[in-house]
Amino acid sequence: MNEYERDTPKLNVWLGLHKHGVIGPFFFMESTVTGHSYLDMLENFAVPQIPPGFIFQQDGAPPHFHRDVTTFLDETFPGHWVGRGAPTAWPPRSPDLTPLDFFAWGFIKDVVYRRKVRDLADLRQCIIEAVEPITPHMLINTWQELEYRLDICRATTGAHIEEYRCA
């Protein structure tokens, strides 16, 4: 943890990654994300930007498996979404298989916390500026890393992946 991270105001942010681009960031206005606020973000912000043929993946955060959210995802991505209660279940406790966890959030935090963040408006702007330099080449490398991690997961029948990475 960077020394500046400790004293920073807190903010709920959603970000989407796909092989060719980034969707977001989206900043939730409330301090707690609910199933309803998450669904509103999906309907009005995320889904309109998602390219055709997309498989939607989310983790097991409580708002993600709210009944209205899962119904919406079933209707929007029939048979093509991954997560808790999804047609394709996401392996529990698998952040090492999530590109946002093994790449994006660490990259963004490294950029944001190079300096002290003054307030929420500054934090929002820092996050926006940290997302901008994510290049198509970085995303291609991220998806290659995801494929590697999935291969290791299959080969080790689900063992924790980080201990197998040699790079």
Chimera marker file (.cmm) of the C-alpha trace (Angstrom):
<marker_set name="trace">
<marker id="1" x="0.000" y="0.000" z="0.000" r="1" g="1" b="0" radius="0.5"/>
<marker id="2" x="1.360" y="3.378" z="-0.976" r="1" g="1" b="0" radius="0.5"/>
<marker id="3" x="1.705" y="5.823" z="1.900" r="1" g="1" b="0" radius="0.5"/>
<marker id="4" x="-0.782" y="8.197" z="0.227" r="1" g="1" b="0" radius="0.5"/>
<marker id="5" x="-3.476" y="5.521" z="-0.085" r="1" g="1" b="0" radius="0.5"/>
<marker id="6" x="-4.235" y="5.375" z="3.647" r="1" g="1" b="0" radius="0.5"/>
<marker id="7" x="-5.662" y="8.874" z="3.971" r="1" g="1" b="0" radius="0.5"/>
<marker id="8" x="-7.567" y="9.012" z="0.690" r="1" g="1" b="0" radius="0.5"/>
<marker id="9" x="-11.341" y="9.504" z="0.591" r="1" g="1" b="0" radius="0.5"/>
<marker id="10" x="-13.231" y="6.372" z="-0.454" r="1" g="1" b="0" radius="0.5"/>
<marker id="11" x="-15.129" y="6.021" z="-3.707" r="1" g="1" b="0" radius="0.5"/>
<marker id="12" x="-17.070" y="3.185" z="-5.379" r="1" g="1" b="0" radius="0.5"/>
<marker id="13" x="-15.944" y="2.739" z="-8.973" r="1" g="1" b="0" radius="0.5"/>
<marker id="14" x="-16.958" y="0.301" z="-11.722" r="1" g="1" b="0" radius="0.5"/>
<marker id="15" x="-14.704" y="-0.421" z="-14.675" r="1" g="1" b="0" radius="0.5"/>
<marker id="16" x="-15.113" y="-2.807" z="-17.558" r="1" g="1" b="0" radius="0.5"/>
<marker id="17" x="-12.352" y="-4.334" z="-19.628" r="1" g="1" b="0" radius="0.5"/>
<marker id="18" x="-12.589" y="-6.155" z="-22.905" r="1" g="1" b="0" radius="0.5"/>
<marker id="19" x="-9.966" y="-7.294" z="-25.335" r="1" g="1" b="0" radius="0.5"/>
<marker id="20" x="-10.046" y="-4.059" z="-27.319" r="1" g="1" b="0" radius="0.5"/>
<marker id="21" x="-10.928" y="-1.362" z="-24.821" r="1" g="1" b="0" radius="0.5"/>
<marker id="22" x="-12.024" y="-0.052" z="-21.462" r="1" g="1" b="0" radius="0.5"/>
<marker id="23" x="-15.550" y="0.883" z="-20.404" r="1" g="1" b="0" radius="0.5"/>
<marker id="24" x="-15.623" y="3.505" z="-17.712" r="1" g="1" b="0" radius="0.5"/>
<marker id="25" x="-14.778" y="4.392" z="-15.106" r="1" g="1" b="0" radius="0.5"/>
<marker id="26" x="-18.257" y="4.806" z="-13.626" r="1" g="1" b="0" radius="0.5"/>
<marker id="27" x="-18.503" y="6.488" z="-10.226" r="1" g="1" b="0" radius="0.5"/>
<marker id="28" x="-21.353" y="5.538" z="-7.914" r="1" g="1" b="0" radius="0.5"/>
<marker id="29" x="-22.777" y="8.547" z="-6.114" r="1" g="1" b="0" radius="0.5"/>
<marker id="30" x="-23.781" y="6.666" z="-2.969" r="1" g="1" b="0" radius="0.5"/>
<marker id="31" x="-21.346" y="5.277" z="-0.391" r="1" g="1" b="0" radius="0.5"/>
<marker id="32" x="-22.896" y="1.798" z="-0.608" r="1" g="1" b="0" radius="0.5"/>
<marker id="33" x="-23.602" y="0.147" z="-3.946" r="1" g="1" b="0" radius="0.5"/>
<marker id="34" x="-26.957" y="-1.647" z="-3.896" r="1" g="1" b="0" radius="0.5"/>
<marker id="35" x="-28.479" y="-4.106" z="-6.326" r="1" g="1" b="0" radius="0.5"/>
<marker id="36" x="-30.675" y="-1.315" z="-7.652" r="1" g="1" b="0" radius="0.5"/>
<marker id="37" x="-27.867" y="1.210" z="-8.163" r="1" g="1" b="0" radius="0.5"/>
<marker id="38" x="-25.719" y="-1.489" z="-9.797" r="1" g="1" b="0" radius="0.5"/>
<marker id="39" x="-28.588" y="-2.467" z="-12.119" r="1" g="1" b="0" radius="0.5"/>
<marker id="40" x="-29.139" y="1.190" z="-13.031" r="1" g="1" b="0" radius="0.5"/>
<marker id="41" x="-25.432" y="1.497" z="-13.916" r="1" g="1" b="0" radius="0.5"/>
<marker id="42" x="-25.579" y="-1.666" z="-16.050" r="1" g="1" b="0" radius="0.5"/>
<marker id="43" x="-28.694" y="-0.571" z="-17.932" r="1" g="1" b="0" radius="0.5"/>
<marker id="44" x="-27.720" y="3.039" z="-18.542" r="1" g="1" b="0" radius="0.5"/>
<marker id="45" x="-23.931" y="3.053" z="-18.674" r="1" g="1" b="0" radius="0.5"/>
<marker id="46" x="-22.205" y="-0.303" z="-19.134" r="1" g="1" b="0" radius="0.5"/>
<marker id="47" x="-24.414" y="-2.396" z="-21.419" r="1" g="1" b="0" radius="0.5"/>
<marker id="48" x="-24.886" y="0.324" z="-24.086" r="1" g="1" b="0" radius="0.5"/>
<marker id="49" x="-21.080" y="0.336" z="-24.504" r="1" g="1" b="0" radius="0.5"/>
<marker id="50" x="-20.548" y="-3.425" z="-24.602" r="1" g="1" b="0" radius="0.5"/>
<marker id="51" x="-19.573" y="-4.779" z="-28.033" r="1" g="1" b="0" radius="0.5"/>
<marker id="52" x="-21.616" y="-7.568" z="-29.674" r="1" g="1" b="0" radius="0.5"/>
<marker id="53" x="-20.655" y="-11.145" z="-28.848" r="1" g="1" b="0" radius="0.5"/>
<marker id="54" x="-19.484" y="-10.185" z="-25.385" r="1" g="1" b="0" radius="0.5"/>
<marker id="55" x="-19.454" y="-12.607" z="-22.453" r="1" g="1" b="0" radius="0.5"/>
<marker id="56" x="-20.161" y="-10.544" z="-19.351" r="1" g="1" b="0" radius="0.5"/>
<marker id="57" x="-18.200" y="-11.479" z="-16.224" r="1" g="1" b="0" radius="0.5"/>
<marker id="58" x="-18.626" y="-10.200" z="-12.697" r="1" g="1" b="0" radius="0.5"/>
<marker id="59" x="-17.475" y="-11.327" z="-9.279" r="1" g="1" b="0" radius="0.5"/>
<marker id="60" x="-19.597" y="-12.311" z="-6.300" r="1" g="1" b="0" radius="0.5"/>
<marker id="61" x="-20.186" y="-8.905" z="-4.707" r="1" g="1" b="0" radius="0.5"/>
<marker id="62" x="-23.688" y="-8.848" z="-3.167" r="1" g="1" b="0" radius="0.5"/>
<marker id="63" x="-25.119" y="-6.227" z="-5.592" r="1" g="1" b="0" radius="0.5"/>
<marker id="64" x="-23.995" y="-8.412" z="-8.508" r="1" g="1" b="0" radius="0.5"/>
<marker id="65" x="-26.306" y="-11.271" z="-7.596" r="1" g="1" b="0" radius="0.5"/>
<marker id="66" x="-29.355" y="-9.250" z="-6.647" r="1" g="1" b="0" radius="0.5"/>
<marker id="67" x="-32.404" y="-10.935" z="-8.237" r="1" g="1" b="0" radius="0.5"/>
<marker id="68" x="-33.160" y="-7.972" z="-10.532" r="1" g="1" b="0" radius="0.5"/>
<marker id="69" x="-29.530" y="-7.866" z="-11.696" r="1" g="1" b="0" radius="0.5"/>
<marker id="70" x="-29.350" y="-11.584" z="-12.503" r="1" g="1" b="0" radius="0.5"/>
<marker id="71" x="-32.712" y="-11.389" z="-14.317" r="1" g="1" b="0" radius="0.5"/>
<marker id="72" x="-31.427" y="-8.453" z="-16.376" r="1" g="1" b="0" radius="0.5"/>
<marker id="73" x="-28.197" y="-10.303" z="-17.212" r="1" g="1" b="0" radius="0.5"/>
<marker id="74" x="-30.130" y="-13.455" z="-18.167" r="1" g="1" b="0" radius="0.5"/>
<marker id="75" x="-32.231" y="-11.371" z="-20.575" r="1" g="1" b="0" radius="0.5"/>
<marker id="76" x="-29.353" y="-9.255" z="-21.920" r="1" g="1" b="0" radius="0.5"/>
<marker id="77" x="-26.659" y="-11.947" z="-22.194" r="1" g="1" b="0" radius="0.5"/>
<marker id="78" x="-28.674" y="-15.201" z="-22.418" r="1" g="1" b="0" radius="0.5"/>
<marker id="79" x="-26.276" y="-18.014" z="-21.551" r="1" g="1" b="0" radius="0.5"/>
<marker id="80" x="-23.319" y="-15.647" z="-21.928" r="1" g="1" b="0" radius="0.5"/>
<marker id="81" x="-22.492" y="-14.269" z="-18.534" r="1" g="1" b="0" radius="0.5"/>
<marker id="82" x="-20.265" y="-15.483" z="-15.749" r="1" g="1" b="0" radius="0.5"/>
<marker id="83" x="-20.789" y="-14.902" z="-12.045" r="1" g="1" b="0" radius="0.5"/>
<marker id="84" x="-22.629" y="-16.015" z="-8.956" r="1" g="1" b="0" radius="0.5"/>
<marker id="85" x="-26.032" y="-17.385" z="-10.051" r="1" g="1" b="0" radius="0.5"/>
<marker id="86" x="-24.989" y="-17.193" z="-13.715" r="1" g="1" b="0" radius="0.5"/>
<marker id="87" x="-25.258" y="-19.791" z="-16.478" r="1" g="1" b="0" radius="0.5"/>
<marker id="88" x="-21.491" y="-20.142" z="-16.006" r="1" g="1" b="0" radius="0.5"/>
<marker id="89" x="-20.540" y="-20.046" z="-12.341" r="1" g="1" b="0" radius="0.5"/>
<marker id="90" x="-17.448" y="-18.075" z="-11.419" r="1" g="1" b="0" radius="0.5"/>
<marker id="91" x="-15.043" y="-20.069" z="-9.242" r="1" g="1" b="0" radius="0.5"/>
<marker id="92" x="-15.286" y="-18.785" z="-5.671" r="1" g="1" b="0" radius="0.5"/>
<marker id="93" x="-12.320" y="-16.843" z="-4.279" r="1" g="1" b="0" radius="0.5"/>
<marker id="94" x="-10.674" y="-16.488" z="-7.709" r="1" g="1" b="0" radius="0.5"/>
<marker id="95" x="-9.301" y="-12.961" z="-7.980" r="1" g="1" b="0" radius="0.5"/>
<marker id="96" x="-6.279" y="-14.400" z="-9.749" r="1" g="1" b="0" radius="0.5"/>
<marker id="97" x="-8.611" y="-15.137" z="-12.686" r="1" g="1" b="0" radius="0.5"/>
<marker id="98" x="-10.112" y="-11.651" z="-12.883" r="1" g="1" b="0" radius="0.5"/>
<marker id="99" x="-8.297" y="-9.174" z="-15.187" r="1" g="1" b="0" radius="0.5"/>
<marker id="100" x="-9.557" y="-6.261" z="-13.129" r="1" g="1" b="0" radius="0.5"/>
<marker id="101" x="-7.910" y="-7.766" z="-10.043" r="1" g="1" b="0" radius="0.5"/>
<marker id="102" x="-4.656" y="-9.072" z="-11.488" r="1" g="1" b="0" radius="0.5"/>
<marker id="103" x="-4.083" y="-6.088" z="-13.779" r="1" g="1" b="0" radius="0.5"/>
<marker id="104" x="-6.355" y="-3.037" z="-13.846" r="1" g="1" b="0" radius="0.5"/>
<marker id="105" x="-6.901" y="-2.062" z="-10.208" r="1" g="1" b="0" radius="0.5"/>
<marker id="106" x="-3.211" y="-2.455" z="-9.331" r="1" g="1" b="0" radius="0.5"/>
<marker id="107" x="-2.177" y="-0.427" z="-12.365" r="1" g="1" b="0" radius="0.5"/>
<marker id="108" x="-4.721" y="2.300" z="-11.561" r="1" g="1" b="0" radius="0.5"/>
<marker id="109" x="-3.739" y="2.480" z="-7.880" r="1" g="1" b="0" radius="0.5"/>
<marker id="110" x="-0.055" y="2.752" z="-8.802" r="1" g="1" b="0" radius="0.5"/>
<marker id="111" x="-0.833" y="5.797" z="-10.948" r="1" g="1" b="0" radius="0.5"/>
<marker id="112" x="-3.381" y="7.409" z="-8.591" r="1" g="1" b="0" radius="0.5"/>
<marker id="113" x="-1.330" y="7.157" z="-5.409" r="1" g="1" b="0" radius="0.5"/>
<marker id="114" x="1.897" y="8.611" z="-6.768" r="1" g="1" b="0" radius="0.5"/>
<marker id="115" x="0.804" y="11.759" z="-4.992" r="1" g="1" b="0" radius="0.5"/>
<marker id="116" x="-1.525" y="12.757" z="-2.192" r="1" g="1" b="0" radius="0.5"/>
<marker id="117" x="-5.183" y="12.927" z="-3.274" r="1" g="1" b="0" radius="0.5"/>
<marker id="118" x="-6.863" y="16.094" z="-1.976" r="1" g="1" b="0" radius="0.5"/>
<marker id="119" x="-10.586" y="15.209" z="-2.053" r="1" g="1" b="0" radius="0.5"/>
<marker id="120" x="-13.228" y="13.137" z="-3.858" r="1" g="1" b="0" radius="0.5"/>
<marker id="121" x="-13.223" y="15.339" z="-6.961" r="1" g="1" b="0" radius="0.5"/>
<marker id="122" x="-9.443" y="14.996" z="-7.172" r="1" g="1" b="0" radius="0.5"/>
<marker id="123" x="-9.684" y="11.231" z="-6.659" r="1" g="1" b="0" radius="0.5"/>
<marker id="124" x="-12.236" y="10.935" z="-9.485" r="1" g="1" b="0" radius="0.5"/>
<marker id="125" x="-9.990" y="12.925" z="-11.803" r="1" g="1" b="0" radius="0.5"/>
<marker id="126" x="-6.921" y="10.881" z="-10.818" r="1" g="1" b="0" radius="0.5"/>
<marker id="127" x="-8.783" y="7.649" z="-11.603" r="1" g="1" b="0" radius="0.5"/>
<marker id="128" x="-9.912" y="8.977" z="-14.992" r="1" g="1" b="0" radius="0.5"/>
<marker id="129" x="-6.342" y="9.988" z="-15.794" r="1" g="1" b="0" radius="0.5"/>
<marker id="130" x="-5.016" y="6.602" z="-14.623" r="1" g="1" b="0" radius="0.5"/>
<marker id="131" x="-7.400" y="4.712" z="-16.925" r="1" g="1" b="0" radius="0.5"/>
<marker id="132" x="-6.562" y="6.762" z="-20.022" r="1" g="1" b="0" radius="0.5"/>
<marker id="133" x="-3.063" y="5.267" z="-20.597" r="1" g="1" b="0" radius="0.5"/>
<marker id="134" x="-4.376" y="1.672" z="-20.721" r="1" g="1" b="0" radius="0.5"/>
<marker id="135" x="-3.468" y="0.752" z="-24.293" r="1" g="1" b="0" radius="0.5"/>
<marker id="136" x="-4.783" y="-1.946" z="-26.636" r="1" g="1" b="0" radius="0.5"/>
<marker id="137" x="-1.387" y="-3.642" z="-26.325" r="1" g="1" b="0" radius="0.5"/>
<marker id="138" x="-1.760" y="-3.779" z="-22.517" r="1" g="1" b="0" radius="0.5"/>
<marker id="139" x="-5.212" y="-5.338" z="-22.935" r="1" g="1" b="0" radius="0.5"/>
<marker id="140" x="-3.918" y="-7.956" z="-25.402" r="1" g="1" b="0" radius="0.5"/>
<marker id="141" x="-1.221" y="-8.878" z="-22.856" r="1" g="1" b="0" radius="0.5"/>
<marker id="142" x="-3.869" y="-9.013" z="-20.117" r="1" g="1" b="0" radius="0.5"/>
<marker id="143" x="-5.987" y="-11.459" z="-22.115" r="1" g="1" b="0" radius="0.5"/>
<marker id="144" x="-2.930" y="-13.602" z="-22.859" r="1" g="1" b="0" radius="0.5"/>
<marker id="145" x="-2.237" y="-13.642" z="-19.124" r="1" g="1" b="0" radius="0.5"/>
<marker id="146" x="-5.859" y="-14.617" z="-18.433" r="1" g="1" b="0" radius="0.5"/>
<marker id="147" x="-5.610" y="-17.503" z="-20.913" r="1" g="1" b="0" radius="0.5"/>
<marker id="148" x="-2.386" y="-18.625" z="-19.216" r="1" g="1" b="0" radius="0.5"/>
<marker id="149" x="-4.014" y="-18.452" z="-15.775" r="1" g="1" b="0" radius="0.5"/>
<marker id="150" x="-7.026" y="-20.442" z="-16.984" r="1" g="1" b="0" radius="0.5"/>
<marker id="151" x="-4.707" y="-23.099" z="-18.448" r="1" g="1" b="0" radius="0.5"/>
<marker id="152" x="-2.857" y="-23.326" z="-15.112" r="1" g="1" b="0" radius="0.5"/>
<marker id="153" x="-6.157" y="-23.518" z="-13.239" r="1" g="1" b="0" radius="0.5"/>
<marker id="154" x="-7.282" y="-26.423" z="-15.422" r="1" g="1" b="0" radius="0.5"/>
<marker id="155" x="-3.900" y="-28.173" z="-15.197" r="1" g="1" b="0" radius="0.5"/>
<marker id="156" x="-3.769" y="-27.865" z="-11.404" r="1" g="1" b="0" radius="0.5"/>
<marker id="157" x="-7.471" y="-28.616" z="-10.908" r="1" g="1" b="0" radius="0.5"/>
<marker id="158" x="-8.065" y="-25.265" z="-9.283" r="1" g="1" b="0" radius="0.5"/>
<marker id="159" x="-4.924" y="-24.645" z="-7.196" r="1" g="1" b="0" radius="0.5"/>
<marker id="160" x="-4.057" y="-21.054" z="-6.342" r="1" g="1" b="0" radius="0.5"/>
<marker id="161" x="-2.394" y="-19.647" z="-9.446" r="1" g="1" b="0" radius="0.5"/>
<marker id="162" x="-0.032" y="-16.991" z="-8.073" r="1" g="1" b="0" radius="0.5"/>
<marker id="163" x="2.338" y="-19.625" z="-6.703" r="1" g="1" b="0" radius="0.5"/>
<marker id="164" x="2.785" y="-21.058" z="-10.226" r="1" g="1" b="0" radius="0.5"/>
<marker id="165" x="3.637" y="-17.837" z="-12.045" r="1" g="1" b="0" radius="0.5"/>
<marker id="166" x="7.301" y="-17.683" z="-13.041" r="1" g="1" b="0" radius="0.5"/>
<marker id="167" x="7.383" y="-14.295" z="-14.804" r="1" g="1" b="0" radius="0.5"/>
<link id1="1" id2="2" r="1" g="1" b="0" radius="0.2"/>
<link id1="2" id2="3" r="1" g="1" b="0" radius="0.2"/>
<link id1="3" id2="4" r="1" g="1" b="0" radius="0.2"/>
<link id1="4" id2="5" r="1" g="1" b="0" radius="0.2"/>
<link id1="5" id2="6" r="1" g="1" b="0" radius="0.2"/>
<link id1="6" id2="7" r="1" g="1" b="0" radius="0.2"/>
<link id1="7" id2="8" r="1" g="1" b="0" radius="0.2"/>
<link id1="8" id2="9" r="1" g="1" b="0" radius="0.2"/>
<link id1="9" id2="10" r="1" g="1" b="0" radius="0.2"/>
<link id1="10" id2="11" r="1" g="1" b="0" radius="0.2"/>
<link id1="11" id2="12" r="1" g="1" b="0" radius="0.2"/>
<link id1="12" id2="13" r="1" g="1" b="0" radius="0.2"/>
<link id1="13" id2="14" r="1" g="1" b="0" radius="0.2"/>
<link id1="14" id2="15" r="1" g="1" b="0" radius="0.2"/>
<link id1="15" id2="16" r="1" g="1" b="0" radius="0.2"/>
<link id1="16" id2="17" r="1" g="1" b="0" radius="0.2"/>
<link id1="17" id2="18" r="1" g="1" b="0" radius="0.2"/>
<link id1="18" id2="19" r="1" g="1" b="0" radius="0.2"/>
<link id1="19" id2="20" r="1" g="1" b="0" radius="0.2"/>
<link id1="20" id2="21" r="1" g="1" b="0" radius="0.2"/>
<link id1="21" id2="22" r="1" g="1" b="0" radius="0.2"/>
<link id1="22" id2="23" r="1" g="1" b="0" radius="0.2"/>
<link id1="23" id2="24" r="1" g="1" b="0" radius="0.2"/>
<link id1="24" id2="25" r="1" g="1" b="0" radius="0.2"/>
<link id1="25" id2="26" r="1" g="1" b="0" radius="0.2"/>
<link id1="26" id2="27" r="1" g="1" b="0" radius="0.2"/>
<link id1="27" id2="28" r="1" g="1" b="0" radius="0.2"/>
<link id1="28" id2="29" r="1" g="1" b="0" radius="0.2"/>
<link id1="29" id2="30" r="1" g="1" b="0" radius="0.2"/>
<link id1="30" id2="31" r="1" g="1" b="0" radius="0.2"/>
<link id1="31" id2="32" r="1" g="1" b="0" radius="0.2"/>
<link id1="32" id2="33" r="1" g="1" b="0" radius="0.2"/>
<link id1="33" id2="34" r="1" g="1" b="0" radius="0.2"/>
<link id1="34" id2="35" r="1" g="1" b="0" radius="0.2"/>
<link id1="35" id2="36" r="1" g="1" b="0" radius="0.2"/>
<link id1="36" id2="37" r="1" g="1" b="0" radius="0.2"/>
<link id1="37" id2="38" r="1" g="1" b="0" radius="0.2"/>
<link id1="38" id2="39" r="1" g="1" b="0" radius="0.2"/>
<link id1="39" id2="40" r="1" g="1" b="0" radius="0.2"/>
<link id1="40" id2="41" r="1" g="1" b="0" radius="0.2"/>
<link id1="41" id2="42" r="1" g="1" b="0" radius="0.2"/>
<link id1="42" id2="43" r="1" g="1" b="0" radius="0.2"/>
<link id1="43" id2="44" r="1" g="1" b="0" radius="0.2"/>
<link id1="44" id2="45" r="1" g="1" b="0" radius="0.2"/>
<link id1="45" id2="46" r="1" g="1" b="0" radius="0.2"/>
<link id1="46" id2="47" r="1" g="1" b="0" radius="0.2"/>
<link id1="47" id2="48" r="1" g="1" b="0" radius="0.2"/>
<link id1="48" id2="49" r="1" g="1" b="0" radius="0.2"/>
<link id1="49" id2="50" r="1" g="1" b="0" radius="0.2"/>
<link id1="50" id2="51" r="1" g="1" b="0" radius="0.2"/>
<link id1="51" id2="52" r="1" g="1" b="0" radius="0.2"/>
<link id1="52" id2="53" r="1" g="1" b="0" radius="0.2"/>
<link id1="53" id2="54" r="1" g="1" b="0" radius="0.2"/>
<link id1="54" id2="55" r="1" g="1" b="0" radius="0.2"/>
<link id1="55" id2="56" r="1" g="1" b="0" radius="0.2"/>
<link id1="56" id2="57" r="1" g="1" b="0" radius="0.2"/>
<link id1="57" id2="58" r="1" g="1" b="0" radius="0.2"/>
<link id1="58" id2="59" r="1" g="1" b="0" radius="0.2"/>
<link id1="59" id2="60" r="1" g="1" b="0" radius="0.2"/>
<link id1="60" id2="61" r="1" g="1" b="0" radius="0.2"/>
<link id1="61" id2="62" r="1" g="1" b="0" radius="0.2"/>
<link id1="62" id2="63" r="1" g="1" b="0" radius="0.2"/>
<link id1="63" id2="64" r="1" g="1" b="0" radius="0.2"/>
<link id1="64" id2="65" r="1" g="1" b="0" radius="0.2"/>
<link id1="65" id2="66" r="1" g="1" b="0" radius="0.2"/>
<link id1="66" id2="67" r="1" g="1" b="0" radius="0.2"/>
<link id1="67" id2="68" r="1" g="1" b="0" radius="0.2"/>
<link id1="68" id2="69" r="1" g="1" b="0" radius="0.2"/>
<link id1="69" id2="70" r="1" g="1" b="0" radius="0.2"/>
<link id1="70" id2="71" r="1" g="1" b="0" radius="0.2"/>
<link id1="71" id2="72" r="1" g="1" b="0" radius="0.2"/>
<link id1="72" id2="73" r="1" g="1" b="0" radius="0.2"/>
<link id1="73" id2="74" r="1" g="1" b="0" radius="0.2"/>
<link id1="74" id2="75" r="1" g="1" b="0" radius="0.2"/>
<link id1="75" id2="76" r="1" g="1" b="0" radius="0.2"/>
<link id1="76" id2="77" r="1" g="1" b="0" radius="0.2"/>
<link id1="77" id2="78" r="1" g="1" b="0" radius="0.2"/>
<link id1="78" id2="79" r="1" g="1" b="0" radius="0.2"/>
<link id1="79" id2="80" r="1" g="1" b="0" radius="0.2"/>
<link id1="80" id2="81" r="1" g="1" b="0" radius="0.2"/>
<link id1="81" id2="82" r="1" g="1" b="0" radius="0.2"/>
<link id1="82" id2="83" r="1" g="1" b="0" radius="0.2"/>
<link id1="83" id2="84" r="1" g="1" b="0" radius="0.2"/>
<link id1="84" id2="85" r="1" g="1" b="0" radius="0.2"/>
<link id1="85" id2="86" r="1" g="1" b="0" radius="0.2"/>
<link id1="86" id2="87" r="1" g="1" b="0" radius="0.2"/>
<link id1="87" id2="88" r="1" g="1" b="0" radius="0.2"/>
<link id1="88" id2="89" r="1" g="1" b="0" radius="0.2"/>
<link id1="89" id2="90" r="1" g="1" b="0" radius="0.2"/>
<link id1="90" id2="91" r="1" g="1" b="0" radius="0.2"/>
<link id1="91" id2="92" r="1" g="1" b="0" radius="0.2"/>
<link id1="92" id2="93" r="1" g="1" b="0" radius="0.2"/>
<link id1="93" id2="94" r="1" g="1" b="0" radius="0.2"/>
<link id1="94" id2="95" r="1" g="1" b="0" radius="0.2"/>
<link id1="95" id2="96" r="1" g="1" b="0" radius="0.2"/>
<link id1="96" id2="97" r="1" g="1" b="0" radius="0.2"/>
<link id1="97" id2="98" r="1" g="1" b="0" radius="0.2"/>
<link id1="98" id2="99" r="1" g="1" b="0" radius="0.2"/>
<link id1="99" id2="100" r="1" g="1" b="0" radius="0.2"/>
<link id1="100" id2="101" r="1" g="1" b="0" radius="0.2"/>
<link id1="101" id2="102" r="1" g="1" b="0" radius="0.2"/>
<link id1="102" id2="103" r="1" g="1" b="0" radius="0.2"/>
<link id1="103" id2="104" r="1" g="1" b="0" radius="0.2"/>
<link id1="104" id2="105" r="1" g="1" b="0" radius="0.2"/>
<link id1="105" id2="106" r="1" g="1" b="0" radius="0.2"/>
<link id1="106" id2="107" r="1" g="1" b="0" radius="0.2"/>
<link id1="107" id2="108" r="1" g="1" b="0" radius="0.2"/>
<link id1="108" id2="109" r="1" g="1" b="0" radius="0.2"/>
<link id1="109" id2="110" r="1" g="1" b="0" radius="0.2"/>
<link id1="110" id2="111" r="1" g="1" b="0" radius="0.2"/>
<link id1="111" id2="112" r="1" g="1" b="0" radius="0.2"/>
<link id1="112" id2="113" r="1" g="1" b="0" radius="0.2"/>
<link id1="113" id2="114" r="1" g="1" b="0" radius="0.2"/>
<link id1="114" id2="115" r="1" g="1" b="0" radius="0.2"/>
<link id1="115" id2="116" r="1" g="1" b="0" radius="0.2"/>
<link id1="116" id2="117" r="1" g="1" b="0" radius="0.2"/>
<link id1="117" id2="118" r="1" g="1" b="0" radius="0.2"/>
<link id1="118" id2="119" r="1" g="1" b="0" radius="0.2"/>
<link id1="119" id2="120" r="1" g="1" b="0" radius="0.2"/>
<link id1="120" id2="121" r="1" g="1" b="0" radius="0.2"/>
<link id1="121" id2="122" r="1" g="1" b="0" radius="0.2"/>
<link id1="122" id2="123" r="1" g="1" b="0" radius="0.2"/>
<link id1="123" id2="124" r="1" g="1" b="0" radius="0.2"/>
<link id1="124" id2="125" r="1" g="1" b="0" radius="0.2"/>
<link id1="125" id2="126" r="1" g="1" b="0" radius="0.2"/>
<link id1="126" id2="127" r="1" g="1" b="0" radius="0.2"/>
<link id1="127" id2="128" r="1" g="1" b="0" radius="0.2"/>
<link id1="128" id2="129" r="1" g="1" b="0" radius="0.2"/>
<link id1="129" id2="130" r="1" g="1" b="0" radius="0.2"/>
<link id1="130" id2="131" r="1" g="1" b="0" radius="0.2"/>
<link id1="131" id2="132" r="1" g="1" b="0" radius="0.2"/>
<link id1="132" id2="133" r="1" g="1" b="0" radius="0.2"/>
<link id1="133" id2="134" r="1" g="1" b="0" radius="0.2"/>
<link id1="134" id2="135" r="1" g="1" b="0" radius="0.2"/>
<link id1="135" id2="136" r="1" g="1" b="0" radius="0.2"/>
<link id1="136" id2="137" r="1" g="1" b="0" radius="0.2"/>
<link id1="137" id2="138" r="1" g="1" b="0" radius="0.2"/>
<link id1="138" id2="139" r="1" g="1" b="0" radius="0.2"/>
<link id1="139" id2="140" r="1" g="1" b="0" radius="0.2"/>
<link id1="140" id2="141" r="1" g="1" b="0" radius="0.2"/>
<link id1="141" id2="142" r="1" g="1" b="0" radius="0.2"/>
<link id1="142" id2="143" r="1" g="1" b="0" radius="0.2"/>
<link id1="143" id2="144" r="1" g="1" b="0" radius="0.2"/>
<link id1="144" id2="145" r="1" g="1" b="0" radius="0.2"/>
<link id1="145" id2="146" r="1" g="1" b="0" radius="0.2"/>
<link id1="146" id2="147" r="1" g="1" b="0" radius="0.2"/>
<link id1="147" id2="148" r="1" g="1" b="0" radius="0.2"/>
<link id1="148" id2="149" r="1" g="1" b="0" radius="0.2"/>
<link id1="149" id2="150" r="1" g="1" b="0" radius="0.2"/>
<link id1="150" id2="151" r="1" g="1" b="0" radius="0.2"/>
<link id1="151" id2="152" r="1" g="1" b="0" radius="0.2"/>
<link id1="152" id2="153" r="1" g="1" b="0" radius="0.2"/>
<link id1="153" id2="154" r="1" g="1" b="0" radius="0.2"/>
<link id1="154" id2="155" r="1" g="1" b="0" radius="0.2"/>
<link id1="155" id2="156" r="1" g="1" b="0" radius="0.2"/>
<link id1="156" id2="157" r="1" g="1" b="0" radius="0.2"/>
<link id1="157" id2="158" r="1" g="1" b="0" radius="0.2"/>
<link id1="158" id2="159" r="1" g="1" b="0" radius="0.2"/>
<link id1="159" id2="160" r="1" g="1" b="0" radius="0.2"/>
<link id1="160" id2="161" r="1" g="1" b="0" radius="0.2"/>
<link id1="161" id2="162" r="1" g="1" b="0" radius="0.2"/>
<link id1="162" id2="163" r="1" g="1" b="0" radius="0.2"/>
<link id1="163" id2="164" r="1" g="1" b="0" radius="0.2"/>
<link id1="164" id2="165" r="1" g="1" b="0" radius="0.2"/>
<link id1="165" id2="166" r="1" g="1" b="0" radius="0.2"/>
<link id1="166" id2="167" r="1" g="1" b="0" radius="0.2"/>
</marker_set>
